[in-house]
Every structure is written in structure tokens, then in C-alpha cells.
Amino acid sequence: MNATLCPIALYHDLIHGMENALLGHFTTQKRGDLFSNFIAHLKLCIRDGKLDIQKSSSTRMARVRNTYMEFCSEEQVPGGEAQDVWHQYVEPWVTRKLEGEDLNSISSSAKLFFEVSVANPRLSFDLDDTKRTYPLRGRIDEIDFVNKRIVERTIKEDGQVQRAPYLKDYQVWLLWRILSSLNKNQLPKEWQSVDFSSFQLVVETPQSDFIVSDEAKFAANTHIAYAWINDISLSESHSIFSEVYENAQCVPENPSPYCFHPFINCWKHGYDLPRARPEIRQVFHPWYRLLLWEQIWRGHLWQYQLLMLDGSDLFRMGIVMPTRLVSVKGDVFTMKVERGDASPIRGLEYCTIIPFGTVYCGLRVNTIVKGATGNTLDLRAKSGLGRMQFPAISNEALIISSQYQESAMMSEPPIFLQRNTQSSLYKLKGIGTDSPEKATKRSVIQLLEAIFGTRPIKRERQ
């Protein structure tokens, strides 16, 4: 998505560890998660009979709001923040959905799945008379099997025209392409007879729903994006940086209304001090790339190899362990290893479980290994894909527990640490001031001048 937005956004993503140029501040991201997670929780409450919206239509909104406030209380959302999200995003969405059939048509037989991870290491796209294949993975907000819909949900709105928020239509199209491209043996057993190519694609905002059609520009965007990813990731030539900035999608006089990088990362103020900034930049550049390659070798390549292996090979090599989901209590999964020994998992601090589906398509939960008795493991859902998104997963997992289907378990390397180091380096490179007086009082600037410039390091006596 960053590559399609602008090569510089991708450059900041890969080299400087800065994601989500389209999203912006972390507060916005948390509000979007709260909005999406509550809608999943609301739909599952209606399906499971915990919330009846059919009777007493005059009080339906009040009952939905009570459910929302209870949800926010359980997730420890501050009261003021919960109120703001309700008035700005949740209430408009609920109002129009209660007027239509979206919520009213949910029955106990509704087949709703949320936060479904999908991946294909060889996703094919047409290019003139040939085909190109690329690895791609992502997460689908909602799959509705009864109404045959794939939904991408966002709090972003395009206030100028009646269209889906910028690139959100492209995002749901990519997710649909992954899902519809998978072989039957890569899907959960219950989904193997489903024709996902016939599903409707929807981008949903608090104010509107947008139907997305298959467009030729989406495939073209994909080829261009992967070309930039390849060049920035692998090229050791400094000329690639010039090409990136030559292809910028906006300028200071006319900044992009969709990107959050301008004036923060793209056009930063050039401070006079420290004077050794050219030397700092020269030394830091190779470090960014080395950190990126470490992410690729330890994280991205690991995921790619995982998807390239057959299911039987994953089990044989011990990368994925088939387990039985015994129970789900609160945010704790109890799982039993049916074949083999649980000792490799007991030695881990974190692991990822798939209580439903396969490594190619299923529900993934990042967990902390809480304890073990014999071959039975207790795993607590972590924050992120845990507490805020768990309501959708816990209710779906209860379906699995009644049938004791096989689950998968794996451990992912913490490549986010390299991304944190990249972003910290980038912030350090940008530190400075125009005032010599302030520079003498800032120890970081003085230390940078001493390491990369000519200033001697001296200990001042107290």
C-alpha cells in the first residue's frame, strides 16, 4: 500500500521502519481498531442471542450503546475516548445499519468470520501476454458467507467525492485476490467448496458503503509497487535514492491529502547543527539497509518458506504442530498437542496459534505461553491481535472447541526490533538546532559532533 501511494512512503517503510503512511498517528490507528473490533463484537452478540435488536425498536440504539460501553470498559478504553469514538464513528454506522438489513438479518445461522489472515507465496497477475507471480499476505476484516461479502472497514472518509477512501478499494481487491487464488487444500475444510470469486467486495466507513469492482488499474498498481519494492530492497546503488525522490507524488506547494509523511519526514527542516550531519548520513545509510536485510532473512523469508512448504512437510519438520483446542476462557486458550511432544513450545515465550484454518488462510492469534501440564498448554492472547481484536476470535473459537478440529502453532521472530532500530536511527539523524547556544546545552548534539565531527570529547568537572 505504501509503494502504491508513493515511492518515498515505501522508502520510509523499508529503510526507516515507518509504516502506515496512509494511516497517520497512532491514536487514529487505535480508534480504527476500536471501531472495527466493536462491530465484530456487536454482530457476534446478535448472532449468539446476547443482544436482541428485533424487539422494541425505540430502544435498540440505547441497547447497542450499552453494549458498546460495556465493551469499552472491558477493553479499558478511557471514558472520554470511548465517547468520542461512539459519536464520530460507531453511532453513524449503527444508525444506518439499523435502518437497513445488515444487522436485522443476522440470525443464529449467520456465518461471520473476522480478522482472517490470508497468504499466497505465488499470487499471479497478468502482464501484457505474460504473468508475474508475487508473494502477498494480509488480513481480511470480515467475511460474510451468507451474503457472500468481503468487507474492508475503516474510519477514514473521503469528504470531497462519494468514493471509497483512497486505496481502500485496492486493498480489499488485493485481499480478495489472495483468498480466491488459494487451492482447496490450503483453505479450511468447511470453505473448500466455496467460490470466493463470486463474492462482493465492500469498503465500509461510518457514513457509507462502497461496492468495489475488478479494475485493470489494480493489476497495474501491483506490478509498479513490486518493482519499487524490489529496487529499494535489493539495490546497493545510491542512485536508487535519487530515483525515489524524482518520482515523489507531491511537492511542498501541493502536498498529498492522503499521506501523513510530508512536513514530518519528507520535507524536514535542515538544522545548521550538528555540523557533522553529512558524515552522520553517510554512516547511517548502510545501517538502515543491513537492518532491512536482517528483517528479510529472519522474518519475511521465514514467512515465505513457511508458505512454500506443503502441510505434511510443515508437520514433519516440526514448524507447525497439530493441536486440539480444548477450551477458550477469557483471553486464555487451552490447547493439547495430539501428536508429538509439547516441550519445544514450553521453551518459547511467545508463539502464534491458528485455532481455525491453515497457515494460508485462518484466524491467527499471537499469544504468550502461560503454562503447561504434560502436552496441554495454556496460552494468553497478547495485546494488539489479542485484547482489542479478541472478541471476534473468541466467539469463533468456541465453534472450533465443540468439534475439536486440528489447530496450528508456530513461533515468529521479533523482526519489529529491527524496525524500531531503523526508526530510532532516523530520528537521531534528524536531531538538531539552529542555535549554537542550544547546541552546547544538548548533550546528544555534542556527542554526535564528537563521534562524527571534530569536536573532542572531554569530561567537564563539576
FILUMMAR-150059 format. One record per residue (C-alpha): residue in three letters; x negated, y, z; residue number from 0. Coordinates in nm, 4 decimals, padded with zeros to 6 digits. Each point is the difference from the previous one (the first is absolute). Last residue first. Layout:
% residues N
SITE aa u v w i
SITE ALA X Y Z NUM
...
This chain:
% residues 462
SITE aa u v w i
SITE GLN -03.1501 01.9530 03.8461 461
SITE ARG -00.2921 -00.0657 -00.2308 460
SITE GLU 00.0746 -00.0273 -00.3687 459
SITE ARG -00.0950 -00.3261 -00.1663 458
SITE LYS -00.1423 00.0660 -00.3415 457
SITE ILE 00.0805 -00.1461 -00.3418 456
SITE PRO -00.1730 00.1882 -00.2765 455
SITE ARG 00.2176 00.1694 -00.2705 454
SITE THR -00.1142 -00.0972 -00.3485 453
SITE GLY 00.3108 -00.1619 -00.1446 452
SITE PHE 00.1651 -00.3439 00.0004 451
SITE ILE -00.0480 -00.1118 00.3610 450
SITE ALA -00.0652 00.3391 00.1634 449
SITE GLU 00.2662 00.1879 -00.1982 448
SITE LEU 00.2488 -00.2777 00.0767 447
SITE LEU -00.0863 00.0228 00.3707 446
SITE GLN 00.0482 00.3773 00.0009 445
SITE ILE 00.3371 -00.0345 -00.1701 444
SITE VAL 00.1116 -00.2652 00.2491 443
SITE SER -00.1272 00.2058 00.2970 442
SITE ARG 00.2209 00.2943 -00.0822 441
SITE LYS -00.1264 00.3086 00.1845 440
SITE THR -00.2673 00.0940 -00.2559 439
SITE ALA 00.2554 -00.0368 -00.2795 438
SITE LYS 00.2412 00.2377 00.1715 437
SITE GLU -00.2619 00.2764 -00.0044 436
SITE PRO -00.0983 -00.0784 -00.3600 435
SITE SER 00.3682 00.0481 -00.1024 434
SITE ASP 00.1134 -00.1559 -00.3278 433
SITE THR 00.0841 -00.3304 00.1661 432
SITE GLY -00.0400 -00.3730 -00.0602 431
SITE ILE 00.1387 -00.3520 00.0129 430
SITE GLY 00.0892 -00.1417 -00.3420 429
SITE LYS -00.2622 -00.2749 -00.0070 428
SITE LEU 00.1124 -00.1165 00.3456 427
SITE LYS 00.3585 -00.0304 -00.1215 426
SITE TYR -00.1126 -00.2128 -00.2950 425
SITE LEU -00.2143 -00.2167 00.2244 424
SITE SER 00.2963 -00.0564 00.2316 423
SITE SER 00.2203 -00.0917 -00.2989 422
SITE GLN -00.2501 -00.2626 -00.1156 421
SITE THR -00.0486 -00.1364 00.3526 420
SITE ASN 00.3768 -00.0382 00.0407 419
SITE ARG 00.0149 -00.1812 -00.3341 418
SITE GLN -00.2749 -00.2356 00.1170 417
SITE LEU 00.1986 -00.0737 00.3169 416
SITE PHE 00.3147 -00.0616 -00.2077 415
SITE ILE -00.1787 -00.3075 -00.1362 414
SITE PRO 00.0994 -00.1927 00.3140 413
SITE PRO -00.0241 -00.3520 -00.1516 412
SITE GLU 00.3319 -00.1857 -00.0352 411
SITE SER 00.0773 -00.3216 00.1911 410
SITE MET 00.2559 -00.2515 -00.1244 409
SITE MET 00.3157 -00.1848 00.0961 408
SITE ALA 00.2641 -00.1575 -00.2214 407
SITE SER 00.3447 -00.1238 00.0957 406
SITE GLU 00.1766 -00.3303 -00.0591 405
SITE GLN 00.3733 -00.0146 00.0531 404
SITE TYR 00.1549 -00.0719 00.3359 403
SITE GLN 00.3618 00.0324 -00.1205 402
SITE SER 00.1450 00.1947 00.2945 401
SITE SER -00.3245 00.1912 00.0458 400
SITE ILE 00.0114 00.1243 -00.3580 399
SITE ILE 00.3254 00.1812 00.0417 398
SITE LEU -00.1340 00.1537 00.3188 397
SITE ALA -00.2854 00.1367 -00.2064 396
SITE GLU 00.2419 00.2198 -00.1941 395
SITE ASN 00.1144 00.1610 00.3230 394
SITE SER -00.3564 00.0528 00.1193 393
SITE ILE -00.1266 00.1390 -00.3301 392
SITE ALA 00.2407 00.2882 -00.0406 391
SITE PRO -00.0271 00.0993 00.3657 390
SITE PHE -00.3819 -00.0309 -00.0244 389
SITE GLN -00.0657 00.2983 -00.2211 388
SITE MET -00.0860 00.2592 00.2657 387
SITE ARG -00.1394 -00.2476 00.2519 386
SITE GLY -00.2014 -00.2201 -00.2333 385
SITE LEU -00.1110 00.1026 -00.3454 384
SITE GLY -00.1402 00.3127 00.1645 383
SITE SER -00.0432 -00.1204 00.3559 382
SITE LYS -00.0993 -00.3621 00.0424 381
SITE ALA 00.2409 -00.2926 00.0258 380
SITE ARG -00.0835 -00.2301 00.2917 379
SITE LEU -00.1097 -00.3574 -00.0671 378
SITE ASP 00.0556 -00.2966 00.2323 377
SITE LEU -00.1591 -00.3195 -00.1309 376
SITE THR 00.0915 -00.3663 00.0439 375
SITE ASN -00.2643 -00.2584 -00.0966 374
SITE GLY -00.1063 -00.0606 00.3600 373
SITE THR 00.1196 00.3003 00.1964 372
SITE ALA -00.1059 00.3282 -00.1545 371
SITE GLY 00.0027 00.3694 00.0900 370
SITE LYS 00.0620 00.3541 -00.1231 369
SITE VAL -00.1617 -00.0132 -00.3437 368
SITE ILE 00.0768 00.3496 -00.1294 367
SITE THR 00.2188 00.0207 -00.3088 366
SITE ASN 00.0262 00.1450 -00.3491 365
SITE VAL 00.3347 -00.1119 -00.1435 364
SITE ARG 00.0512 -00.1018 -00.3615 363
SITE LEU 00.3392 -00.0846 -00.1505 362
SITE GLY -00.0286 -00.1797 -00.3294 361
SITE CYS -00.1246 -00.0138 -00.3579 360
SITE TYR -00.3444 -00.0968 -00.1248 359
SITE VAL -00.1415 -00.1301 00.3302 358
SITE THR 00.3196 -00.2023 00.0333 357
SITE GLY 00.3450 00.0441 00.1549 356
SITE PHE 00.1372 00.0532 00.3496 355
SITE PRO -00.1790 00.0244 00.3344 354
SITE ILE -00.3152 00.1197 -00.1785 353
SITE ILE -00.2537 00.0657 00.2735 352
SITE THR -00.2971 00.2331 00.0020 351
SITE CYS -00.2701 -00.0448 00.2607 350
SITE TYR -00.1700 00.1945 00.2757 349
SITE GLU -00.2265 -00.0900 00.2929 348
SITE LEU -00.1203 -00.3264 -00.1502 347
SITE GLY -00.1491 -00.2997 00.1816 346
SITE ARG 00.3439 -00.1435 00.0752 345
SITE ILE 00.0628 00.0011 -00.3753 344
SITE PRO -00.2919 -00.2350 -00.0716 343
SITE SER 00.1146 -00.2214 00.2947 342
SITE ALA 00.3458 -00.0670 -00.1433 341
SITE ASP -00.0958 -00.3435 -00.1366 340
SITE GLY 00.1406 -00.1762 -00.3055 339
SITE ARG 00.3556 -00.0463 -00.1169 338
SITE GLU 00.3051 00.1243 00.1879 337
SITE VAL -00.1463 00.3169 00.1517 336
SITE LYS 00.2722 00.1365 00.2261 335
SITE MET 00.1183 00.3592 -00.0015 334
SITE THR 00.1462 00.2242 00.2716 333
SITE PHE 00.0527 00.3514 -00.1339 332
SITE VAL 00.0092 00.2880 00.2497 331
SITE ASP 00.1600 00.3385 -00.0838 330
SITE GLY 00.3213 -00.0687 00.1901 329
SITE LYS 00.0266 -00.3758 00.0187 328
SITE VAL -00.0471 -00.1880 -00.3275 327
SITE SER -00.0008 -00.3783 00.0176 326
SITE VAL -00.1581 -00.3238 -00.1222 325
SITE LEU -00.1329 00.1068 -00.3401 324
SITE ARG -00.1746 -00.3092 -00.1329 323
SITE THR -00.3511 00.0305 -00.1399 322
SITE PRO -00.1926 -00.0574 -00.3219 321
SITE MET -00.3500 00.1465 00.0365 320
SITE VAL -00.1402 00.2224 -00.2749 319
SITE ILE -00.3733 00.0374 -00.0535 318
SITE GLY -00.0586 -00.3561 00.1246 317
SITE MET -00.1662 -00.1098 -00.3239 316
SITE ARG 00.2572 -00.2747 -00.0575 315
SITE PHE 00.2944 00.2317 00.0786 314
SITE LEU -00.1107 00.2696 -00.2440 313
SITE ASP -00.0910 -00.2665 -00.2566 312
SITE SER 00.3525 -00.1460 00.0201 311
SITE GLY 00.1488 00.3457 -00.0586 310
SITE ASP -00.2139 00.0568 -00.3111 309
SITE LEU -00.2754 00.2571 00.0250 308
SITE MET -00.0023 00.3266 -00.1973 307
SITE LEU 00.2086 00.1822 00.2618 306
SITE LEU -00.2513 -00.0590 00.2798 305
SITE GLN -00.2846 00.0868 -00.2355 304
SITE TYR 00.1599 00.3403 -00.0650 303
SITE GLN 00.0631 00.0645 00.3706 302
SITE TRP -00.3618 -00.0823 00.0841 301
SITE LEU -00.1211 00.2140 -00.2899 300
SITE HIS 00.1985 00.2974 00.1348 299
SITE GLY -00.1200 -00.0406 00.3574 298
SITE ARG -00.3638 -00.1001 00.0540 297
SITE TRP -00.1465 00.0574 -00.3464 296
SITE ILE 00.2176 00.2959 -00.0969 295
SITE GLN -00.0196 00.1658 00.3404 294
SITE GLU -00.3801 -00.0385 -00.0011 293
SITE TRP -00.0022 00.1465 -00.3495 292
SITE LEU 00.1865 00.3044 00.1265 291
SITE LEU -00.2427 00.0444 00.2908 290
SITE LEU -00.2921 -00.0163 -00.2440 289
SITE ARG 00.1733 00.2589 -00.2183 288
SITE TYR 00.0496 00.2480 00.2816 287
SITE TRP -00.3589 -00.0530 00.1181 286
SITE PRO -00.1397 00.0760 -00.3479 285
SITE HIS 00.1668 00.3467 00.0051 284
SITE PHE -00.1030 00.0889 00.3560 283
SITE VAL -00.3691 00.0650 -00.0715 282
SITE GLN 00.0569 00.2389 -00.2918 281
SITE ARG 00.2843 00.1803 00.1779 280
SITE ILE -00.2123 00.0572 00.3095 279
SITE GLU -00.2895 00.1293 -00.2124 278
SITE PRO 00.2319 00.2429 -00.1792 277
SITE ARG 00.1435 00.1057 00.3430 276
SITE ALA -00.3404 00.0907 00.1482 275
SITE ARG 00.1017 00.3641 00.0455 274
SITE PRO 00.2415 -00.0973 00.2774 273
SITE LEU 00.1468 00.2555 -00.0368 272
SITE ASP 00.1180 00.2061 -00.2965 271
SITE TYR 00.3443 -00.1648 00.0054 270
SITE GLY 00.1620 -00.1057 -00.3280 269
SITE HIS 00.3733 00.0103 00.0712 268
SITE LYS 00.1702 -00.3211 -00.1118 267
SITE TRP 00.1615 -00.0359 -00.3385 266
SITE CYS 00.0691 -00.3739 -00.0385 265
SITE ASN 00.0190 -00.1073 00.3653 264
SITE ILE 00.2342 00.2354 00.1878 263
SITE PHE 00.0811 00.2713 -00.2568 262
SITE PRO 00.1423 -00.2723 -00.2283 261
SITE HIS 00.0315 -00.3499 00.1589 260
SITE PHE 00.3740 -00.0195 00.0786 259
SITE CYS 00.1132 -00.0833 -00.3544 258
SITE TYR 00.3610 00.0366 -00.1205 257
SITE PRO 00.0358 00.3726 -00.0732 256
SITE SER -00.3285 -00.0074 -00.1947 255
SITE PRO -00.1952 00.3227 00.0245 254
SITE ASN 00.0303 00.2758 -00.2655 253
SITE GLU -00.2592 00.2727 00.0655 252
SITE PRO -00.2168 -00.2452 00.1953 251
SITE VAL 00.0004 -00.2447 -00.2957 250
SITE CYS 00.1982 -00.3177 -00.0674 249
SITE GLN -00.0212 -00.3490 -00.1522 248
SITE ALA -00.3777 -00.0284 00.0278 247
SITE ASN -00.1533 -00.1724 -00.3036 246
SITE GLU -00.3250 00.2021 00.0001 245
SITE TYR -00.0288 -00.0783 00.3714 244
SITE VAL -00.0107 -00.3748 -00.0608 243
SITE GLU -00.2272 00.0343 -00.3034 242
SITE SER -00.2515 00.1946 00.2071 241
SITE PHE 00.0040 -00.2690 00.2674 240
SITE ILE -00.0527 -00.2674 -00.2652 239
SITE SER -00.3135 00.1831 -00.1131 238
SITE HIS -00.1761 -00.1016 00.3223 237
SITE SER -00.0456 -00.3474 -00.1481 236
SITE GLU 00.0329 -00.2943 00.2359 235
SITE SER 00.3291 -00.1092 -00.1571 234
SITE LEU 00.1813 -00.2835 00.1770 233
SITE SER 00.2769 00.1465 00.2149 232
SITE ILE 00.0525 00.3300 -00.1834 231
SITE ASP 00.0016 -00.1597 -00.3455 230
SITE ASN 00.2165 -00.3019 00.0874 229
SITE ILE 00.2583 00.2021 00.1929 228
SITE TRP 00.0152 00.2543 -00.2848 227
SITE ALA 00.0650 -00.2753 -00.2568 226
SITE TYR 00.2531 -00.1577 00.2364 225
SITE ALA 00.2000 00.3243 00.0131 224
SITE ILE -00.0057 00.0487 -00.3782 223
SITE HIS 00.1295 -00.3525 -00.0629 222
SITE THR 00.2742 00.0371 00.2612 221
SITE ASN 00.1189 00.3391 -00.1218 220
SITE ALA 00.0425 -00.1466 -00.3504 219
SITE ALA 00.2112 -00.2837 00.1437 218
SITE PHE 00.2209 00.2511 00.1829 217
SITE LYS 00.0267 00.2242 -00.3065 216
SITE ALA 00.1805 -00.2773 -00.1892 215
SITE GLU 00.2989 00.0255 00.2334 214
SITE ASP 00.2009 -00.2707 00.1770 213
SITE SER 00.2950 00.1718 00.1662 212
SITE VAL 00.0304 00.1459 00.3499 211
SITE ILE 00.3376 00.0730 00.1625 210
SITE PHE -00.0194 00.2937 00.2399 209
SITE ASP 00.1852 00.0192 00.3328 208
SITE SER 00.0529 00.3374 00.1658 207
SITE GLN -00.0127 00.2172 00.3133 206
SITE PRO -00.2012 -00.1992 00.2564 205
SITE THR -00.2111 -00.1516 -00.2790 204
SITE GLU 00.0329 -00.3355 -00.1781 203
SITE VAL -00.1944 -00.1055 -00.3083 202
SITE VAL 00.1872 -00.2909 -00.1602 201
SITE LEU -00.1015 -00.2791 -00.2372 200
SITE GLN 00.2754 -00.2389 -00.1108 199
SITE PHE -00.0868 -00.3690 -00.0091 198
SITE SER 00.0129 -00.1909 -00.3310 197
SITE SER -00.3743 -00.0742 -00.0112 196
SITE PHE 00.0323 -00.1519 00.3470 195
SITE ASP 00.1595 -00.3170 -00.1370 194
SITE VAL 00.0479 -00.2065 00.3159 193
SITE SER -00.0515 -00.3792 -00.0129 192
SITE GLN -00.3216 00.0065 00.2051 191
SITE TRP 00.1375 00.2294 00.2699 190
SITE GLU 00.0988 -00.2577 00.2645 189
SITE LYS -00.3366 -00.1728 -00.0323 188
SITE PRO -00.1967 00.3176 00.0716 187
SITE LEU -00.1826 00.1109 -00.3154 186
SITE GLN -00.3436 -00.1033 -00.1318 185
SITE ASN 00.1264 -00.3410 -00.1125 184
SITE LYS 00.2558 00.1723 -00.2224 183
SITE ASN -00.2617 00.2057 -00.1807 182
SITE LEU -00.0284 00.3708 00.0757 181
SITE SER 00.0544 00.2643 -00.2704 180
SITE SER 00.3414 00.1219 00.1238 179
SITE LEU -00.1430 00.0961 00.3393 178
SITE ILE -00.3040 00.1826 -00.1362 177
SITE ARG 00.1981 00.1879 -00.2650 176
SITE TRP 00.2596 00.1003 00.2600 175
SITE LEU -00.2713 00.1492 00.2192 174
SITE LEU -00.1373 00.1936 -00.2978 173
SITE TRP 00.3472 00.1309 -00.0890 172
SITE VAL 00.0597 00.1048 00.3623 171
SITE GLN -00.3212 00.2055 -00.0127 170
SITE TYR 00.0694 00.1562 -00.3420 169
SITE ASP 00.3389 00.1250 00.1201 168
SITE LYS -00.1731 00.1387 00.3107 167
SITE LEU -00.2452 00.1821 -00.2281 166
SITE TYR 00.1494 00.3470 00.0785 165
SITE PRO 00.3185 -00.0181 00.2042 164
SITE ALA 00.2884 -00.1415 -00.2085 163
SITE ARG 00.1835 00.2481 -00.2167 162
SITE GLN 00.2656 00.2646 00.0370 161
SITE VAL -00.2158 00.3059 -00.0523 160
SITE GLN -00.1744 00.2621 00.2146 159
SITE GLY 00.0450 -00.1475 00.3486 158
SITE ASP -00.2019 -00.3158 -00.0602 157
SITE GLU 00.0559 -00.1804 00.3283 156
SITE LYS -00.2331 -00.1975 00.2252 155
SITE ILE 00.1517 -00.2038 00.2816 154
SITE THR -00.0752 -00.3239 -00.1858 153
SITE ARG 00.1535 -00.3423 -00.0716 152
SITE GLU -00.0991 -00.2333 -00.2848 151
SITE VAL 00.2837 -00.2452 -00.0589 150
SITE ILE 00.0177 -00.3218 -00.2028 149
SITE ARG 00.3602 -00.0888 -00.0819 148
SITE LYS 00.1912 -00.3149 -00.0901 147
SITE ASN 00.3210 00.0930 00.1849 146
SITE VAL 00.0001 -00.3290 00.1933 145
SITE PHE -00.3784 -00.0444 -00.0010 144
SITE ASP -00.0806 00.3386 00.1516 143
SITE ILE -00.3777 00.0465 00.0122 142
SITE GLU -00.1231 00.2896 00.2138 141
SITE ASP -00.3151 00.2055 00.0638 140
SITE ILE -00.2226 -00.1993 -00.2363 139
SITE ARG -00.3680 -00.0189 00.0984 138
SITE GLY -00.3012 00.0071 -00.2303 137
SITE ARG -00.2505 -00.2069 -00.1952 136
SITE LEU -00.1749 00.0302 -00.3345 135
SITE PRO -00.2774 -00.1801 -00.1862 134
SITE TYR -00.0179 00.0974 -00.3686 133
SITE THR 00.0611 -00.1796 -00.3296 132
SITE ARG -00.0216 00.1625 -00.3423 131
SITE LYS 00.1965 -00.1088 -00.3036 130
SITE THR -00.0525 00.0500 -00.3726 129
SITE ASP 00.1853 00.1471 -00.2983 128
SITE ASP 00.0203 00.3528 00.1461 127
SITE LEU -00.0628 -00.0516 00.3727 126
SITE ASP 00.2601 -00.2204 00.1685 125
SITE PHE -00.0326 -00.0486 00.3756 124
SITE SER -00.0720 -00.3281 00.1851 123
SITE LEU -00.0333 -00.0369 00.3771 122
SITE ARG -00.2922 -00.2293 00.0728 121
SITE PRO -00.0728 00.0107 00.3755 120
SITE ASN 00.3729 00.0221 00.0841 119
SITE ALA 00.1261 00.1316 00.3326 118
SITE VAL 00.3260 00.0573 00.1881 117
SITE SER 00.0615 00.1015 00.3625 116
SITE VAL 00.3671 00.0160 00.1022 115
SITE GLU 00.0727 00.2879 00.2387 114
SITE PHE 00.3739 -00.0742 00.0226 113
SITE PHE 00.2188 -00.2926 -00.1051 112
SITE LEU 00.3781 00.0078 -00.0289 111
SITE LYS 00.2139 -00.2996 -00.0872 110
SITE ALA 00.3506 00.0967 00.1087 109
SITE SER 00.2048 -00.2973 00.1232 108
SITE SER 00.1092 00.1740 00.3219 107
SITE SER 00.1416 00.2811 -00.2106 106
SITE ILE -00.1338 00.3331 -00.1270 105
SITE SER 00.2623 00.1584 -00.2290 104
SITE ASN 00.0700 00.2992 00.2253 103
SITE LEU -00.3666 00.0991 00.0111 102
SITE ASP -00.0588 00.0476 -00.3752 101
SITE GLU 00.3663 00.0402 -00.0914 100
SITE GLY 00.0257 00.3788 -00.0110 99
SITE GLU 00.1084 00.2650 00.2522 98
SITE LEU -00.1964 -00.1754 00.2742 97
SITE LYS -00.3092 00.0172 -00.2237 96
SITE ARG 00.0474 00.3745 -00.0544 95
SITE THR 00.0115 00.0807 00.3686 94
SITE VAL -00.2713 -00.2522 00.0981 93
SITE TRP -00.2553 00.1601 -00.2358 92
SITE PRO 00.0838 00.3550 00.1093 91
SITE GLU -00.0204 -00.1063 00.3684 90
SITE VAL -00.3341 -00.1838 -00.0357 89
SITE TYR -00.2086 00.2672 -00.1709 88
SITE GLN 00.0038 00.3536 00.1377 87
SITE HIS 00.2437 -00.0319 00.2932 86
SITE TRP -00.1195 -00.3414 00.1240 85
SITE VAL -00.3701 00.0702 -00.0617 84
SITE ASP 00.0258 00.3224 00.1999 83
SITE GLN 00.1853 -00.1670 00.2886 82
SITE ALA -00.2547 -00.2837 00.0232 81
SITE GLU -00.2865 00.2500 00.0031 80
SITE GLY 00.1600 00.1953 00.2825 79
SITE GLY 00.0666 -00.3159 00.2015 78
SITE PRO -00.3523 -00.1411 -00.0344 77
SITE VAL -00.0057 -00.3421 -00.1762 76
SITE GLN -00.0700 -00.2785 00.2499 75
SITE GLU 00.0960 -00.2790 -00.2451 74
SITE GLU 00.2661 -00.1265 00.2397 73
SITE SER 00.1290 00.3556 00.0468 72
SITE CYS 00.0043 00.0592 -00.3754 71
SITE PHE 00.2120 -00.3144 -00.0521 70
SITE GLU 00.2398 00.1027 00.2770 69
SITE MET 00.0284 00.3436 -00.1636 68
SITE TYR 00.0753 -00.1598 -00.3385 67
SITE THR 00.2624 -00.2377 00.1398 66
SITE ASN 00.1681 00.2940 00.1730 65
SITE ARG -00.0068 00.1881 -00.3314 64
SITE VAL 00.1627 -00.2934 -00.1797 63
SITE ARG 00.2717 -00.0086 00.2648 62
SITE ALA 00.0611 00.3741 -00.0342 61
SITE MET 00.0141 -00.0294 -00.3797 60
SITE ARG 00.2577 -00.2759 00.0197 59
SITE THR 00.2256 00.1851 00.2443 58
SITE SER 00.2645 00.1226 -00.2456 57
SITE SER -00.0186 -00.3278 -00.1943 56
SITE SER 00.1514 -00.1903 00.2922 55
SITE LYS -00.0707 -00.3493 -00.1322 54
SITE GLN -00.2310 -00.1004 -00.2846 53
SITE ILE -00.3303 00.1281 00.1416 52
SITE ASP -00.0547 -00.2897 00.2413 51
SITE LEU -00.3527 -00.0101 00.1434 50
SITE LYS -00.1551 -00.3146 00.1485 49
SITE GLY 00.1770 -00.2204 -00.2546 48
SITE ASP -00.3206 -00.1456 -00.1509 47
SITE ARG 00.0506 00.1760 -00.3330 46
SITE ILE 00.0763 00.3361 00.1620 45
SITE CYS -00.3041 -00.0260 00.2282 44
SITE LEU -00.2118 -00.1069 -00.2993 43
SITE LYS 00.1085 00.3062 -00.1969 42
SITE LEU -00.0759 00.2325 00.2916 41
SITE HIS -00.3449 -00.1501 00.0687 40
SITE ALA -00.1002 00.0342 -00.3655 39
SITE ILE 00.1291 00.3576 00.0000 38
SITE PHE -00.1903 00.0605 00.3241 37
SITE ASN -00.3238 -00.1223 -00.1514 36
SITE SER 00.0258 00.2247 -00.3053 35
SITE PHE 00.0688 00.3202 00.1927 34
SITE LEU -00.2569 -00.0770 00.2717 33
SITE ASP -00.2646 -00.0833 -00.2603 32
SITE GLY 00.0702 00.3226 -00.1895 31
SITE ARG -00.0253 00.1983 00.3232 30
SITE LYS -00.3339 -00.1654 00.0773 29
SITE GLN -00.1326 00.0864 -00.3468 28
SITE THR 00.1133 00.3601 00.0334 27
SITE THR -00.1784 00.0279 00.3353 26
SITE PHE -00.3157 -00.1446 -00.1620 25
SITE HIS -00.0180 00.2952 -00.2391 24
SITE GLY 00.0221 -00.0328 -00.3747 23
SITE LEU 00.1766 -00.2721 -00.1898 22
SITE LEU -00.1013 00.0386 -00.3622 21
SITE ALA -00.3728 00.0135 00.0783 20
SITE ASN 00.0595 -00.3216 00.1909 19
SITE GLU -00.3502 -00.1223 00.0791 18
SITE MET -00.3226 00.1718 00.0987 17
SITE GLY -00.3013 -00.2328 00.0345 16
SITE HIS -00.2471 00.2456 -00.1564 15
SITE ILE -00.1234 -00.2004 -00.2995 14
SITE LEU 00.3004 -00.2144 -00.0890 13
SITE ASP 00.2897 00.2218 00.1093 12
SITE HIS -00.1682 00.3368 -00.0598 11
SITE TYR -00.0925 -00.1130 -00.3523 10
SITE LEU 00.3541 -00.1314 -00.0524 9
SITE ALA 00.1391 00.3433 00.0883 8
SITE ILE -00.2630 00.1507 -00.2309 7
SITE PRO 00.1137 -00.2253 -00.2845 6
SITE CYS 00.3557 00.1399 00.0378 5
SITE LEU 00.3496 -00.1334 00.0727 4
SITE THR -00.0455 -00.3255 -00.1913 3
SITE ALA -00.3214 -00.0827 00.1870 2
SITE ASN 00.1636 00.0851 00.3335 1
SITE MET 00.2865 -00.2389 -00.0777 0
